Amino acid sequence: MLRSYLLLIFCVTVWGSNFVFGNILVQQFSPLFIAVARLLFISLFLLGYTWMRHRFLPMNKQEWKLLILLGVIGVFINQWSFYQGLETADPTTSALILALTPITTALLAALFLKEALTPSMLVGSLMAIFGIFLVVFNGSRLEFHIGHLWIFITMITFATSIVLVRLLARRLPPIIITVYSTLVGFGTMVPIVLANGTGWNISHEAWAWILLIVTAILMHGIVTLVWNSQLQKVGAAKAAMFSNLEPFVAMIVGYLVLGQLVTSQQMFGSVFIVGGVTLASLTFTKRRSQRVLSQ
């Protein structure tokens, strides 16, 4: 189990840095172009990897329904909303909003997987929401803009994808889940891109293209494979708990790469967010483990 935990920490560390690199990319490319280009490179990587190391499996109707939902919600909308949000939302604030993922995952798991909710989870939720308020409140006014809304959508879609992957992992190998859902997401995005026209901002800098391709394959190809493979071993709620590390990674990388200062109010808000989601996630995990042992 320790190996699984270390791999999950590796995943959220890489994803945490993605807030900073994504912020750099949206200065060079249009958000929709980044999303479709990344999915293209990820799809090519996953198809090649699956062709060499695994075999494609036939799907039944129920599995296709879940895969299509995962592809549309967890891949297409998640990718699009993330880069759309980073146009106006700074990396640190984005990471702190996404720190609500564990609580959202637990709530969705309770709704669709019949997991029990506890009073401590509700208290943790209120703590985290208060933390978000501190993060987006600047002095005398509440600085909540469209970028924050896009990042909130990213958080909802990520939490939804965790639950869907857990459902699919009971039937399919992680690599098949990853490659099929990515292809569905890419296929869904292509008509949107074509309908949107070609008036994009596309960088002519070689380093920007290298960053785009490398981060696509690493962060959304290799790391997604690792995440999905470990998700079925530790469970949805416990895996989601590790995303608490993302705000700290985003703060550190943002400071080192972008020179972005972290305010004391953001730090104070992050304590409430991480404390709240940790309280809710740990309680949820403990209750779930006790129920399994009693069976």
JOWOKA-V69325 format. One record per run of one state. SS is the DSSP state (hx for helix, st for strand, lp for the rest). FROM is the first residue (numbers start at 0). LEN is the number of residues. Records with the same first field share a line. If there is no record, write none. Layout:
BEGIN
SS=FROM-LEN, FROM-LEN
END
This chain:
BEGIN
lp=0-1, 25-5, 53-7, 85-5, 98-2, 112-6, 138-2, 142-3, 169-4, 196-9, 234-1, 258-5, 294-1
hx=1-24, 30-23, 60-25, 90-8, 100-12, 118-18, 145-24, 173-23, 205-29, 235-23, 263-31
st=136-2, 140-2
END
